[in-house]
Amino acid sequence: MSDDLTRPNSSIYDRNEKGIGYMKRIILLLIVSVIGVSIYAQGGGSRKSRMGGPGSPCFEDREKYCKDMVKGQGRVRDCLMENVEKLAPACKEHLEKRWGKKKT
C-alpha cells in the first residue's frame, strides 16, 4: 500500500512508459521498412544484372551495337536480338536464357 502512496496513479504511469517504448519500436520498424523498400526499388535488392547494364554479359555488346538505343519497352533487347550473330557467346547465352531463341 505504501507504493501506491508514493506514486499516485501508478497504473496510468506504467501504461504511459510502456506506450512510449512501443511507439519507439513502431517508428524504428517504419524507418527500416522505408529504407528497405527504397533500396529494393533502386535495384539494390536484386542480384540480377540489368539488361545491357554494367555487370551484364551483354554490356560491351550493347555499347558496341545499340549505344544510341533509348532504353525501355524492349528496344535494347530487340536491338541485341537483331545483332545476335555478332554478339559475344556469353551475351547470346544470356539472351537465350532470358527470352529464348530468336524467332525467324
C-alpha positions in Angstrom: 0.0 0.0 0.0 2.9 2.4 0.6 3.9 2.1 -3.0 0.5 3.3 -4.1 1.0 6.4 -1.9 4.5 7.3 -3.3 3.4 7.0 -6.9 0.0 8.5 -7.4 -1.9 6.9 -10.4 0.8 4.3 -10.8 -1.2 2.2 -13.2 -1.5 5.2 -15.6 2.2 5.9 -15.2 3.1 2.3 -16.1 0.9 2.3 -19.2 2.5 5.5 -20.5 6.0 4.2 -20.1 5.1 1.0 -22.0 3.3 3.0 -24.7 6.4 5.1 -25.3 8.6 2.0 -25.8 6.0 0.5 -28.1 5.9 3.7 -30.2 9.7 3.8 -30.5 9.7 0.2 -31.8 6.9 1.1 -34.3 8.8 4.2 -35.6 12.0 2.2 -35.9 10.2 -0.6 -37.8 8.7 2.0 -40.2 12.1 3.7 -40.8 13.8 0.3 -41.5 10.9 -0.6 -43.9 11.1 2.6 -45.8 14.9 2.2 -46.2 14.5 -1.4 -47.3 11.8 -0.6 -49.9 13.9 2.3 -51.2 17.0 0.0 -51.7 14.9 -2.7 -53.4 13.2 -0.2 -55.7 16.5 1.1 -56.9 17.6 -2.4 -57.8 20.0 -2.8 -54.9 18.0 -5.7 -53.5 18.2 -7.7 -56.8 21.2 -9.8 -57.6 20.1 -9.9 -61.3 22.2 -7.7 -63.6 20.2 -5.2 -65.6 19.8 -5.9 -69.3 22.8 -4.4 -71.0 23.9 -2.6 -67.8 27.3 -2.8 -66.1 27.9 -6.3 -64.9 25.6 -7.8 -67.6 27.1 -10.3 -70.1 25.7 -8.0 -72.8 27.2 -4.7 -71.6 30.0 -4.5 -74.1 27.8 -5.7 -77.0 25.1 -3.1 -76.0 27.7 -0.4 -76.1 29.0 -1.6 -79.5 25.8 -2.3 -81.4 23.0 -0.5 -79.5 24.7 2.6 -77.9 22.2 5.1 -79.2 19.1 3.0 -78.5 16.7 4.6 -76.0 16.0 2.2 -73.1 12.5 1.0 -72.4 9.8 -1.2 -74.0 12.3 -3.9 -75.0 14.2 -1.7 -77.5 17.6 -2.7 -76.2 16.6 -6.4 -76.2 15.3 -6.1 -79.8 18.5 -4.4 -80.9 20.6 -7.1 -79.4 18.5 -9.8 -80.9 18.8 -8.2 -84.3 22.6 -8.3 -83.9 22.7 -11.8 -82.3 25.2 -13.2 -84.9 27.7 -10.5 -83.9 27.3 -10.9 -80.1 29.7 -12.5 -77.6 28.9 -16.1 -76.7 28.1 -15.1 -73.1 25.6 -12.5 -74.3 24.0 -14.9 -76.7 23.6 -17.4 -73.8 22.2 -14.7 -71.5 19.6 -13.7 -74.2 18.6 -17.3 -74.8 18.1 -18.0 -71.1 16.1 -14.8 -70.6 14.0 -14.7 -73.8 14.6 -17.9 -75.7 15.9 -18.2 -79.2 15.1 -15.6 -81.8 12.1 -16.5 -84.0 12.9 -16.4 -87.7 
